[in-house]
């Protein structure tokens, strides 16, 4: 792996930089969960905590939510909320529903969602990144919103690393 933020073939220059950063964040997330068993993915560090599996599913759900909002220009429908609501919100609902899945399940969700993001990015240009829009009731732009996708992943990857350390000390 190269450690560079650069223009990537198939993307406008700034989108390539963004994708470079997203790729690095994803690679380090995959390294952090490599080899985990279903029991390890389901381990809850506290009664109010989230499992590693739930955090992985949450990463995919956050990106999926932005796809629906930005690429589709709408809010999630009932079917999407059934699939993605618990991993998006986590909490009690996440703890109740996100368990029993092998690592491949979570990796498949992450790949499925990222694949669409990259396909959409390939059709856009750098001007799109800087378009003004409202997000969470604040002035924003697409660049910040997609930065938030991998910033959120990095945050949760830190949690995953801590939980993985707990697993080795049980």
N, C-alpha and C positions, 0 to 999 in steps of 0.2 A: 504494500500500500504506500502511496505517496502522501506526504503531508503538505499539500499545497491547496490554496484557494485560488482557483483559476477558471478561465473560460473553458467550457466543455463543449465538445462537438454536439450539435443538435439543440443548443440553447443560446439565446442572446447572451452577451457578456455578463451582465449583472445577474441574470437568472442562473448562469453557469456558476458564478461565485456562490450564490445561495445554495444551489444543488451540491456543490463541493462541501459546504458546511453541513448540510443535511446528511450527506453520505458519511462524513466522518463521525458525526454523532451516532448514526445508526450502526456503523462498524463497531464502535466502542460499546454500544448497548449489546450487540450480539456477542461480543467477547465476554461481557459481564454475566451473561446467562448461559453460556456454552456448557452443555453437559448436565444441566439441572434435571432432576427427576420430577415427576408429577407431584410427589409428596413435598419436595422442596419448593416447587412453584406455588403450592397451596399453603405453605407455612405462614401463619399470622404472627407477627412479632409482638402484638398486643391485641387486646379485645377490640380496640377501635382502629387497629392498623389495617394496612392493605398488604396482600400477598404480592410476591414477585409476579405471579401470573396476572393478577388484577392490574398491576402497574403497566405491564406489557400491553394488555388489552386496552387500557386507558390511553396509552400512547397512540394506538391505532384509532381509537374512538375520537380523540381530539382532532387528528388529521382528517378523519372522515367527516366530522362536523363542519370543519372549514371547507371541505370539498362541497358539501351540500349547500352551505351558505354562500360561498363565493363562486364556485363553478356552475352550480345549478340555480343560484339566485333564489333560494327558498329555505324554509325551515324543514327539519326532518319530519317524515310522515310516520304514521302509526307503526308500520312494519319496520322502518329504520329505528324507531325508538325501542321496539321490542328487542332488536338485535344489539343496538349500540347504547341504549339508555343506561343500563347498569354499569358498563365499563366507563362511560363518560362521567357519570356522577360518583361512582365508587360508593363509599359509605356502607350502610347496612345492606342495601340492595346488592351492591357489588360483592360483599362478603357472602351473601346468601346464594348468588348465582354464578360467581366466577370461581369455580373449583372443579377439579377432576379432569382437567385438560392437559395433555402432554405438551412439551415445549413446541413441537411442530405445529400445533394448533395456533399458538400465539405468533410464532414466526410467520405462519401463513397469513394471518390477519394483517400483520405489519407489512408484509410484501404486497398483498392484494391492494391495500390502501395506497402505499407509496407508488406502486406501479401507475395508478391513475393520476396521482399528483404529477409525476414526471411526464406522463403523456400530455396532460393539460399544459404544463410549463413549456413543453416543446412547441406549442402553438401560440405562445405569448411573446411579447417583447419587453425590453427594459422599461419603456414608458408605462406599461401596465403596472409594474412594481411600485411606481411612485404615484399612482392615481390615489387621490384623496377618497376616503370612505370613513364611515362611522363604524367603530367596533367597540362593543361593551360600553356604549354611550360616550365614547371619546373620539376625538379626531385621530385618524390613523391612516395607514396606507397598506397596500398588499404586502410590501416588503416587511413591515413590522409584523403583520399577522403571520406570515410564513416563518419569520424569525422565531416567533413565539412557539410555533409547532416544534422546532428542534430545541429551543430553550427549555420547553416543558419536558421534552424527552431527556435532556441532560440532567435536569433537576431530579426526575424520577430514577434515572440511572444511578445517581448518587444514593438514593434510598435503596435501590436494588443491591448495590455493593455493600451497604451496611447490613441489610437483611442477610445477604449471603455470608457475611462474617459471623453473624449470630448463628447461622446454621452450622458453621464449623466448630462452634464452641458449645453446642448442645450436648 
